Amino acid sequence: MTTKINDLKIIYMGTPQFAVAPLKSLLENDFKVVAVVTAPDKPAGRGKKLKASEVKVFAEQHNLKILQPNSLKDPKFLKELKELNANLFIVVAFRMLPKIVWEIPKFGTFNIHASLLPDYRGAAPINHVLINGEKVTGLTSFFINEEIDSGNIILKKECLIEDEDNFGTLHDKLMHMSESFVIETIKIICSENFNPKPQSELLSGKELHLAPKITKEFCQIDFNKSSISIHNFIRGLSPYPGAYTFIEKDVMLKIFKSEYKIENQNLAKPGTIITDNKNFLIFSTVDGYIEVLDLQISGRKRMQIKEFLNGYKFNQ
């Protein structure tokens, strides 16, 4: 099925900052975005004031029609979608769509996922590629079907992961990549030789990684693991939500930046704190140690290690 780009009428669905970049690119390239679907405003902060999603804020600034359904199966919402007569839906960092929604547009509904599918299906691919120490990740666009992140692939593009990357820097790299990626995907859909690729053809016996949602419990550091795996765990959760451990009297300490070293002798029990209370703070692991460079404890601001030790002393 082919179509002219000028004939497209798009409904865009997304919520967080990551989803703003592709939407901005669509507008800058003069695509017809007839509406934006995003999450309802939610209470936030100490005052619990209602806060709009980043996508809604951007859409308001550009006078786009905004839909914020509590339920994607709400008859009123479905009626509004159909009446807009859009022929392409684009989804970036949004919730799972029911079939009754994604089957509406003539040219389908595609999603942009922040991994090289079929690897790292799930809600948190950027975190998990870092946690697993991957060297390459990327973006994948695919048509949505009944199974999560399993539809036919339209386009894939790689992104190198640098040793110094953490969740924040890799998130931003992929977000900026998505600006051109969304346009390339649309051009492919509109081309005569368009032939989406089933993910089943890319499996070839390869063991796939999953990327489930990150929970608070998941973020606790296990010092019984190797030094490099703990270092990657910290990278993958920095700056948000933050890998943590507990020190003296159950004080939570979040670690945002670390270095690691392998040590084959004189190892202390995993999790043992070693510090001079001036310049360094080290946690022992099963094969070496993790040196903390950037951290935060409950009720305090984020600090570099020397600033932290200037006001917090450990009993040795």
DRENLUM-199434 format. One line per 5 residues: their letters; for each residue x, y, z of C-alpha. Coordinates in steps of 0.1 Angstrom, whole numbers, padded with zeros to 4 digits. Layout:
N
a	X/Y/Z ~ ...
! end
This chain:
316
mttki	0000/0000/0000 ~ 0015/0034/-0010 ~ 0004/0069/-0003 ~ 0017/0104/-0008 ~ 0032/0121/0023
ndlki	0010/0151/0017 ~ -0021/0129/0021 ~ -0011/0118/0056 ~ -0032/0129/0086 ~ -0014/0119/0118
iymgt	-0026/0113/0154 ~ 0005/0113/0177 ~ 0005/0095/0210 ~ 0031/0100/0237 ~ 0037/0113/0272
pqfav	0073/0120/0285 ~ 0101/0142/0273 ~ 0114/0115/0250 ~ 0082/0117/0230 ~ 0085/0155/0225
aplks	0114/0153/0200 ~ 0097/0132/0173 ~ 0065/0153/0176 ~ 0086/0185/0172 ~ 0102/0170/0141
llend	0069/0162/0125 ~ 0058/0198/0129 ~ 0091/0212/0116 ~ 0087/0190/0086 ~ 0052/0202/0079
fkvva	0033/0170/0086 ~ -0004/0173/0094 ~ -0008/0164/0131 ~ -0045/0165/0137 ~ -0044/0156/0174
vvtap	-0021/0145/0202 ~ -0031/0118/0227 ~ -0013/0119/0260 ~ -0018/0109/0297 ~ -0042/0128/0319
dkpag	-0028/0154/0342 ~ -0015/0139/0375 ~ -0009/0153/0410 ~ 0028/0160/0416 ~ 0051/0176/0442
rgkkl	0044/0184/0478 ~ 0013/0205/0469 ~ -0001/0177/0448 ~ -0010/0202/0421 ~ -0020/0187/0387
kasev	0009/0185/0363 ~ 0006/0181/0326 ~ 0028/0157/0306 ~ 0057/0171/0286 ~ 0040/0162/0254
kvfae	0008/0181/0265 ~ 0029/0212/0273 ~ 0045/0211/0239 ~ 0012/0205/0221 ~ -0004/0234/0239
qhnlk	0025/0257/0228 ~ 0018/0247/0192 ~ -0020/0249/0194 ~ -0026/0212/0187 ~ -0058/0194/0196
ilqpn	-0052/0173/0228 ~ -0070/0142/0239 ~ -0064/0128/0275 ~ -0086/0097/0280 ~ -0085/0078/0313
slkdp	-0094/0047/0293 ~ -0083/0040/0258 ~ -0115/0020/0253 ~ -0138/0049/0263 ~ -0166/0051/0236
kflke	-0164/0089/0236 ~ -0126/0088/0230 ~ -0129/0062/0203 ~ -0156/0083/0186 ~ -0133/0114/0187
lkeln	-0105/0094/0172 ~ -0125/0082/0143 ~ -0141/0116/0136 ~ -0106/0131/0131 ~ -0102/0109/0100
anlfi	-0065/0103/0106 ~ -0049/0077/0084 ~ -0016/0071/0104 ~ -0011/0068/0142 ~ 0024/0073/0157
vvafr	0032/0061/0192 ~ 0063/0070/0212 ~ 0067/0063/0250 ~ 0030/0057/0256 ~ 0009/0030/0271
mlpki	-0002/-0002/0255 ~ -0029/0003/0229 ~ -0059/-0019/0226 ~ -0066/-0034/0191 ~ -0098/-0012/0188
vweip	-0074/0018/0187 ~ -0044/0007/0167 ~ -0065/-0009/0139 ~ -0083/0024/0132 ~ -0060/0042/0107
kfgtf	-0057/0031/0071 ~ -0019/0031/0070 ~ -0015/0015/0105 ~ -0001/0025/0138 ~ 0036/0024/0143
nihas	0057/0027/0175 ~ 0093/0039/0180 ~ 0110/0017/0206 ~ 0144/0025/0222 ~ 0162/-0008/0214
llpdy	0171/-0030/0185 ~ 0141/-0053/0184 ~ 0135/-0081/0189 ~ 0160/-0076/0217 ~ 0150/-0057/0248
rgaap	0113/-0057/0245 ~ 0096/-0039/0274 ~ 0091/-0007/0292 ~ 0127/0002/0301 ~ 0151/-0008/0273
inhvl	0176/0021/0279 ~ 0181/0011/0315 ~ 0186/-0025/0308 ~ 0210/-0023/0279 ~ 0234/-0003/0302
ingek	0228/-0026/0331 ~ 0238/-0056/0309 ~ 0269/-0038/0296 ~ 0259/-0036/0260 ~ 0281/-0017/0235
vtglt	0254/-0010/0209 ~ 0217/-0002/0211 ~ 0194/0019/0189 ~ 0159/0027/0177 ~ 0133/0004/0160
sffin	0100/0014/0144 ~ 0074/-0013/0140 ~ 0037/-0017/0134 ~ 0018/-0024/0166 ~ 0000/-0057/0169
eeids	-0016/-0078/0197 ~ 0017/-0086/0214 ~ 0040/-0061/0231 ~ 0069/-0048/0210 ~ 0064/-0078/0186
gniil	0051/-0062/0154 ~ 0066/-0062/0119 ~ 0097/-0039/0117 ~ 0098/-0009/0095 ~ 0133/0005/0103
kkecl	0162/0000/0127 ~ 0191/0023/0134 ~ 0221/0017/0157 ~ 0236/0039/0184 ~ 0270/0032/0200
ieded	0271/0031/0238 ~ 0302/0048/0252 ~ 0318/0037/0285 ~ 0309/0070/0301 ~ 0272/0068/0291
nfgtl	0246/0065/0317 ~ 0208/0064/0315 ~ 0206/0102/0312 ~ 0231/0106/0284 ~ 0219/0075/0264
hdklm	0183/0086/0268 ~ 0192/0120/0252 ~ 0212/0105/0224 ~ 0183/0082/0214 ~ 0158/0110/0218
hmses	0177/0133/0194 ~ 0181/0103/0170 ~ 0143/0099/0170 ~ 0138/0133/0154 ~ 0151/0122/0120
fviet	0142/0085/0126 ~ 0104/0093/0127 ~ 0107/0111/0094 ~ 0127/0082/0078 ~ 0101/0058/0090
ikiic	0072/0077/0074 ~ 0091/0080/0041 ~ 0096/0042/0041 ~ 0059/0036/0048 ~ 0051/0058/0018
senfn	0076/0043/-0006 ~ 0067/0018/-0033 ~ 0092/-0009/-0021 ~ 0079/-0009/0014 ~ 0081/-0044/0030
pkpqs	0079/-0046/0068 ~ 0100/-0074/0083 ~ 0085/-0099/0107 ~ 0105/-0101/0140 ~ 0104/-0139/0138
ellsg	0129/-0137/0109 ~ 0154/-0120/0132 ~ 0154/-0144/0160 ~ 0177/-0171/0146 ~ 0180/-0190/0179
kelhl	0194/-0159/0197 ~ 0187/-0155/0234 ~ 0167/-0123/0238 ~ 0169/-0099/0267 ~ 0138/-0084/0283
apkit	0134/-0049/0295 ~ 0107/-0049/0322 ~ 0096/-0018/0341 ~ 0121/-0006/0368 ~ 0107/-0009/0403
kefcq	0121/0006/0435 ~ 0130/-0028/0448 ~ 0150/-0036/0417 ~ 0172/-0005/0422 ~ 0189/-0018/0454
idfnk	0225/-0027/0449 ~ 0237/-0063/0455 ~ 0273/-0062/0464 ~ 0276/-0100/0461 ~ 0278/-0094/0423
ssisi	0309/-0085/0403 ~ 0324/-0051/0404 ~ 0317/-0044/0367 ~ 0281/-0056/0369 ~ 0275/-0032/0399
hnfir	0292/-0004/0380 ~ 0269/-0010/0350 ~ 0239/-0013/0373 ~ 0247/0022/0387 ~ 0251/0036/0351
glspy	0219/0021/0340 ~ 0199/0038/0368 ~ 0216/0072/0368 ~ 0204/0099/0372 ~ 0169/0084/0375
pgayt	0156/0065/0395 ~ 0191/0059/0411 ~ 0208/0027/0423 ~ 0208/0027/0461 ~ 0221/0009/0492
fiekd	0218/0015/0529 ~ 0244/0028/0553 ~ 0244/0032/0591 ~ 0209/0030/0607 ~ 0191/0024/0574
vmlki	0201/0057/0558 ~ 0195/0053/0520 ~ 0224/0063/0498 ~ 0219/0067/0461 ~ 0250/0063/0439
fksey	0250/0082/0405 ~ 0286/0077/0394 ~ 0312/0051/0402 ~ 0345/0035/0392 ~ 0353/-0001/0397
kienq	0385/-0022/0402 ~ 0391/-0059/0401 ~ 0411/-0071/0431 ~ 0422/-0108/0435 ~ 0434/-0107/0471
nlakp	0427/-0092/0505 ~ 0390/-0088/0497 ~ 0367/-0076/0525 ~ 0332/-0090/0529 ~ 0310/-0078/0500
gtiit	0293/-0045/0510 ~ 0320/-0035/0535 ~ 0325/0003/0536 ~ 0361/0016/0533 ~ 0368/0053/0536
dnknf	0393/0078/0548 ~ 0364/0102/0557 ~ 0381/0128/0534 ~ 0386/0118/0499 ~ 0372/0084/0490
lifst	0343/0060/0498 ~ 0346/0024/0486 ~ 0323/-0006/0488 ~ 0338/-0041/0485 ~ 0324/-0066/0461
vdgyi	0330/-0103/0454 ~ 0359/-0095/0431 ~ 0371/-0060/0440 ~ 0354/-0027/0448 ~ 0332/0001/0437
evldl	0344/0036/0444 ~ 0316/0062/0448 ~ 0321/0095/0430 ~ 0287/0111/0430 ~ 0259/0104/0455
qisgr	0230/0115/0476 ~ 0216/0105/0510 ~ 0181/0109/0522 ~ 0171/0145/0528 ~ 0203/0159/0512
krmqi	0212/0173/0478 ~ 0233/0153/0453 ~ 0270/0158/0459 ~ 0305/0149/0448 ~ 0322/0125/0472
kefln	0346/0151/0488 ~ 0318/0175/0495 ~ 0297/0146/0510 ~ 0326/0134/0533 ~ 0332/0170/0544
gykfn	0299/0168/0563 ~ 0293/0131/0569 ~ 0317/0109/0588 ~ 0316/0071/0590 ~ 0326/0052/0621
q	0356/0030/0612
! end
